[in-house]
């Protein structure tokens, strides 16, 4: 529950020497957000869900994702590759709706996370114009594969566009995927990012650690135990790679299905 909580995980990371975005506001009930106290550029997000984010850019609000208000205000049906400007009133309605909503019953940890709205700083990329999302698949405290994602990658086409590399930044060849014409360059501080993910993953059989490479150094975005919601056929369309990645997850047989029943063990 702590790892999935986008607010509580910050303390977990800080105790392991990994920074995250500064928080300007935390609220746990539907109420008018103190917009006047926020920087003109920041992020508004929910602590207990995925893709519940609003970016505030120079005082204007933008939303990626899908939301429905059930008769209270305007419904939004937006692909996560589409950036849509919303009014302050609609941003407030989104935040209120998130506080009233339980996210993904199939992913049980979300149901136990305290519902909070947080406002945090907007991070600046170390290189380039876009803040890339480095997703480090970490098994038993060791990074085995790194995925790079960004809104611009997802906007390249209807088909999924992904980039995976090993820890030496050699691209992993994937079947059934759209290959990037200009794959992302190796980060100059890749070793530092890997070490940060491995510190966060110590003692965990699996976690995906999402880092941003910023002007302040590698900073935690989130940690997830449910990449792609655990949907079969993910995280890529390449069955061979998916099987290889799954094979890196070595489970303790004491916790296998049936281990607690009369015939378990």
N, C-alpha and C positions, 0 to 999 in steps of 0.2 A: 504494500500500500504506500509506503514511504517513497519508493522508487518511482511509482507511477504518478505521484502527486507532484505537479510542476512547481509548487511552492516549497513543500517539505524537502524535496530532493536537493534544493540549494544548500541546506545545512549539511546534508549527507556528503555532498561534493566538497563543500568548504572544509570539512573535517579531514578530507583526503587530499587537500591541497589543490583543488580544481575550482576555478572561479566560475561564476555565472553572472548574468545581467543584473544590474542593480535594480532593486524594487522600490518604486515610489509610493505605491498605495496597495493596500489589501483590504477587501471588503467581503463580508459573508452574508449579506442580505440584499434583496432588491431595494434599491434606494438611489436617488440621483447621484451619479458619480461626480466628484469634485473636479470637473474638467479644467477649471481655472488653475488648479494646483499642478497639473501635469506639464511636462515639457511639450513644446509644439511638435516634437518628433518622439514617438515612443510606441510601445505595444500594449494593447489591452488583451488579456487572455483569461480563460478559465483554468483553474488548477486541476479540474477533475474530468477532463475530456480531451479529445484530439481534434485538431483543426478548428478549434474555437478560439480564433485570434482575429483581432482588428488592428491594423497598422494605422498609426496617426502620423502623417507626413506633413510637416509645416502647417499643422492645424486642420488638415483635411483627413477624413476617415475612409479607410479602404478595407474590404472584406474579401477573403478567399473562402470558398467552401459552400455548405448548404445549411439553411436554417428555415424553420417553419414556425409561425407564431400562432397557429391554431385559431384564427379569427381575431387575434389581437394585433392589429397592425399589418404590415406588408410581409408576404412570404418571399423568401429568397431561395432560388434554386440555381446555384452557381458552381460550375466546375472549379476544382482547386487549382486549375491552370488559368482561371479567369480572375482578374482583379477588378472589383467593382467599387466605385465610390458610393458611400452611404452618408446620410445626414447624421448629425449628432443625436437626434431623436431616435433614429434607427439603431445607432451604435448602443444607445442606452437600452433599447428594447432587446437587442441581442444579449447584452450582459444580464439583464433581468431574466430572460428566458433560460440562459445557461444555468443560473442559480436555481431555477425551478426544475431542472431536468437531470435525470440520471442517465449517464452515458453507457451504452453497450452492456446490457445485462450479461452477455456471454463472457465478458472480461471482468471477472468478479471484483478485482481490486478497485475498479473505478467506483463501485457502489459504496465503498468504505472510506473514500477520500472526502475530507471536509470540503464542502462546496464554497469556493472562494473566487473572486475576481481579483486579479493582480494587474498592476500596471508597471512595466519595467522599461529600462532604457533600450533604445535602438542601437544595436552594435554596428560598428563600421568594419568592412572587410579589410584584411591586411593587404590584399592585392585585388585589382580589378574593381568593377563597379557593382558586382552582385555578391551577396553574402551566401556562399555555398554551404550546404548542409553535409558534413562528413559523418557518415553513419558507420561506426566501427562495431562489427559483430564479434563479441568477446565471450569466449568460452573458458570457464575455469580461470579467469584472470589473464587470458592470452587472446590477443586480437588475431583472427584468422582471415578476415576479409573486410574490405572497406568499400562502402557504396557512397557515391557523390550524387546529390540531388539538388535541384533548384527549381523555382517556378518556370524559368526560361527553358529548362530541359523538358518539363512536362508540357510546355506550350508548343513544342516542335511538331507535334502531330497527335492524332487520335490514339495511335499505338503507344505502348509504354516505351519510354526512352530511359535507359539506365546506364550507369558506368560502375563497374566493379573492378577493384584492383587488389593485389595482395599487399603484404606489408612492405614490400620493396618497390611498390607502385608500378608493377607490371600489370597491364590490363588483363583481366580475365575474359576469355572469349566465351560469349554466350550465344546460344542458338535462339531463334524465334524472338529476338529483340531488335529494336532500332538502334543501330550503332551511331554514336556521335561523330560527326565529321571532324570536330575539334575537341577531342577529349580534354578534360581538365589537367593542367600541369601538376606535377608533384609539388606539394606544399613545401616551402623551405624548412619548416619546422615539423615535418612529418614525424620524426622520432619523438618529439615532445608530445605530440597529439596521441601517439600510440601509448606512451607511458602514462599519460593522463587517463586514457580509457582503461588501461590495465589496472591502475590503482583503484578506479571506481568499480571494476569487475572482480576484484579480489574477493573470494569467498562465495561467489555466485556461479552456478553451473552455466548460466547463460544470461546475458543482457546485451541489448544493442545500445551503445553509447553514442549519442548525437552531439557532435562538437561543431562550433563555428570558429573559423580561423580569423581572428579580429586584430585590430590595431593594439588591443590590450593583451594579445596572446590567445591561445586556445581557451575557449569558454564553453561551458556546458549548455546545450540547448535543452535536452531531456534525456531520460533513460527509459527504455521500454522493454517490457518482457513479452509484449504481444505484437511483434512486427506484422503489419498488414492485418491485424486482428486475428492472426493465426489461421487465415483462410488457406485451404489447400491450393497448391500451385503457385505459391509465393515463396520468396520475395521476387522471383523472376519467372519468365516464361520458359526458362531452360531447365528441363527436368534433371539433366545430368548434374548441373551446378547445384540445384536445390537439394538433390540427394547427397552430394558431397558436403554441402554446408550442414545439413542435418546430421551427418555422421560425425561432425565435430562436437556434437552435444552428447557428452558422456554422462549418463544418468546414474545415480546411486540406486542400485537394484533394491535397496530397502524400501524405496518409495515408488516402486513400480506398481502399475494397476494390479489389484488383487493381493498386494503384499499385506493388507490389513485384514483380509477375510480369513475364514477358517482354513483355506487351502493356500494361503499366501506364504511368502517367505522367499 
